[in-house]
Amino acid sequence: MDPSLPPPEVTVLLLGDPDVGKSTFLSRLTLGVRPHNDDLPPYSLPTLRDSDQPFTFNISLYNRPYTLSFYDTASPTSYTLIQPSFIILCFDISRRSTLNSLRDRWMPIVNSHFNYDEALPVMVLGLKRDLRTEWTEEEKRDGGRGESVMPQEGLGMAQEGLCDRYAECSAVTGELCREVLEDVAKTCAKTTTEKGAKSQPTSCVVM
């Protein structure tokens, strides 16, 4: 890559119902994959303003720089006018209705507004993992379900929607955030390659 050229820019769009944790996730993203002790976060998350979108971050993959520009549904620019290279469908693990909304609202929007590229990668991301509660015996009776979404259900929704990835994390506690951020960065970097983001990812570092 010619060092005199600007780094490739990758546009990432976060979609999902209000208050599922998109803004908190983006705040956590500003900290990158550090600090490494995710179980005891010694940090406070910065406050991001919707008017400042896109939120721009830099990553390095084998010493090659990339610029990632993140938008969500609160962007001053209508999200239907954005042409993303990567879409992340977000839901709140503690609110089942937000998972159902992916099927009923957000996946149809992806299929109708962002069908210009068959290679466009889509991830389903469960947020607020720290708020998941086990189903009670009463809720499980007769095959019922509790309010919290279990991992296999989120994965099932991703498979039903023919999405490329499923992940979950807690942006507040940091649980699994490092893994999710690395996967997001890998996918973003891969969108700039000839084979696209659906090819086998490689390791990268978020700064």
Buried (B, 14 or more C-beta within 10 A) or exposed (E): EEEEEEBBBBBBBBBBBEEBBBBBBBBBBEBBBEEEEBEEBEEEBEEBEEEEBBBEBEBBBEEBBBBBBBBBBBBEEEBEEBEBBBBBBBBBBBBBEBBBBBEEEBBEBBEEBBEEEEEBBBBBBBBBBBBBEEBEEEBEEEEEEBBBBBBEBBBBBBEEBEBBBBBBBBBBBBBBBBBBBBBBBBBBBBBBEEEBBBEEBEEBBBE
